[in-house]
Amino acid sequence: MKYVALICARGGSKGLPGKNIKLLGGIPLIAWSINIAKKVKNISRVIVSTDSIEIAEIAKKFGAEVPFIRPSNLAKDNSPEWKVWQHAINYLSEEGDIFDGLISLPPTAPLRSIVDIEKCINEYEKGNVDVVISTNRAHRSPYFNMVVSDDKGYCSIVNSGKKIYRRQDSPPVYDMNTVAYVAQPTFVQKYNSIFEGKVRQVHIPIERAIDIDTLFDFKFAEFLFLNNL
């Protein structure tokens, strides 16, 4: 099968300013995604979607294509990344590029491995699936130790159905992470979110699934990288 890797990296980031080009191990975060995508044999093109000229130039320096500058209405804090996927797929379709799957590799997961991506591709190629997501086992559970507050400030468990008193009795739950997404292009074009379709997951070791959104996340990723963990 033929795949296109899409790396979405807008210029604005409030949680960690300049996040997508912040240096980890001397390399901009976005370059980690570009470099690993170029090593996956099934990926025919590595595309960066950005609204930033600076990010675009860095992406091209590391060998990615930047065939368009992302429209500003798709580069706001509240812009759904799904719409960014749709925009990229529509652009490539109008170019006449036909591919079997879109692989999204966000810059915020620099510690992923080639094996992680290939496992997601293999799961997708089993068929009868619209999207493959990457996950890791969650440390908190809505059945046991996650709570919400009401308007009076009182807390209750998120899932208020069956009473569970031990963590071991909770059904296993998983965190979605940003290691990789593999999506069927026509599904993305037709629908509005991942979970409108058939979704399967690939489990990623937690040490490779760090998702950088804050300075704390970045420092933790840096610690893992510098200590070869």
N, C-alpha and C positions, 0 to 999 in steps of 0.2 A: 504494500500500500504506500501511497505518496502522502506526505504530511507537510504542512506549513507551520513553522513555529512563530507564534505571535508574542511579542514582549511589549507589554503596555506600561508606559512610563511617563506620566504627566509631570510638568515642571513644578507645580505647587505641591507642597507637603507641609501641613501644619504640625503634625506630630513630631516630625524630624526633618527640618528644612534641608533641602538639597539631598534628600534621602537616596534617590535613584542613582546619583553619581558620587555618593560618599565612598571614600576609599576603604576597602577591606583587603588587607594584605597587599596594599599598593595598587589595587585594581578597583575601578568604579563598580558599584553593585550591579549595574546593568550589564557590564561586561562579563560577569560571572554567568549570567543567563545566556548571553550570546555565545560565549566560548563553549559551553557545554552543549548547546543546541547544534553547533557546527560539528560536533563529534558523534551525533546520533545519525546513523546511516540512513534511516528512513526519512529524515527531514531534508526536503529539497530546497527550501528557502527559509531564511531567518529574517522576519519582518519586525521592525520596531514602530509602534504607534505612539507618537508623542506630539505635544503642542509646543515643545521647547526646542529652539534652534540649537542651543548648547547641547542638550541631550542627543539630538539628531546627529550632530557632528561627532560626538564621542562614540555613538553607536556605529556610525559608518567607519570610524577609525578602527574599530574592533571587528569589522567585517560583516556587519548587518546591513540590510537594505532599509532605507527609509523612503518608500515610494510616495508618501504623502505626509503632510503635516496635519495632525488631528484637529478637527474643528473645535473652536473654543467651547461650544455648547456641550461637548463630550469630554471636557477637561476640567470640570468643576468638582468641588468636594463631594457633591451629591450625584455626580454622573454615574449611572450604573455601568460597571465594566462590561456587562452583557451587551449593552448598546455599542461599546467600543469594538467588541468582537464582531457584531453585525456590520458595523461600518467597514472594518477591514475585509471581511469576507465579501461584502458587496463590491468593494473596490477591486479586489482580486478577480472576482467573477466577471466584472465588466472588462478587465484586462484579458479575459479568456483563460485564466489559470484555473484548471480543474484539479482538485485534490480530494483525498479520501477523508482526511481528518485535520482539524485545527488543534494544535498543541499550544496551550497558553503556559508560559513560563515566567511568572512575575519576578521582577528583580529582587523582591523582598525575601526570597528563599535561596540565598547564594550557596548553601552547604549541601544542596541536593547532589545526587550522584547520577551518572549515566544509567546505572542499573535501575534507579527509581523511575526514570523516564521510560525506559524500555519495558518495565513491568506494567506501567500504565498503558503503553501501546499494545502490549500483548493482551491485556484484559479487554481493550477495545476491539482487537481483532478476533476475539472469540465470537463477536457478533451479538445481535439482539440487544443493543445498548445504544443510547443516545449520547451519554456523557460518562466519562470515567473521572472520578475525583480522587485526590490523594488525602489520606487521613492518618491520624495517630490516635491511640487510645487516650480518652479524656481522663483527667485526674479528678474532675468534678462531675457530679451526676445530677440531673434534674429530678431524679427519683430519690435522692438521699441528701445531698449537701449543697444544693443551689436554691436560693430563696428569692422571693419578690416581696416588695413592701406595698401595703395598701395606702389609701389616702390619709390614714390616721397614723401611719408609721409602723404598723404591726407587720411582722414577717410571716410568711408561710412558704412551704416547699413549692417549687415550681410545678411539679407534677403532683396534683392533689388526689390522684386515684388510689391505687393499692398502697397501703401503708408498708414502708420498708424501714427496718430499724438497724440493719447492718449494711455497710458498704458492699460486702461480699454478695449480698442478695440482690443488689441492683442489677438490672439488665445492662449489658455492656453498651456504652455510648462512645462516640468518636468525635474528635475535633476535625473539621475540615482544615487542611492547611494549604499553602500556596506552592507546594513543590511542583505540581503539574496538573493540568486539566487536559483531557483529550475529548473533543466534541465533534459530532457529525455536523458538517457545515450547513446542510439544508435544514437540520433541526434548529440550529442557532438562528438562521434567517426567518424561520416560521414562527418560533415561540418566543416567550419573553423572560424565561428563567430556567435555570438548570433543572429544577425539580418538577417541571411540567413533563419531563420525559422519563425514560428508563435510565436509572443511574446506578452504577456500581462503583466500588471503592477499592483502592490499593493502599495497604498499610505501609507507612514509612516510619523508620526508627526516629524517635523523638529528637535525637541529636542532629539529624539531617533535615528536620522539619521546622526549624526556627523561622518565624515570620517576622521580619523587621518592620516595626511601625513606630517605635519610640527609641530614644537614646538608650534606654535600658536594654531593649531587644538587641540593638546594635552592639552594645558592649558585651552582651552575653554571647552573641555570634562571634565576636572578635576573640573572646576568651576560648571558645570551642576551637576556633581556627588556629590560634597561636599555640594552643596546647595539644594540637593534633588529635582532638577528641571527636 
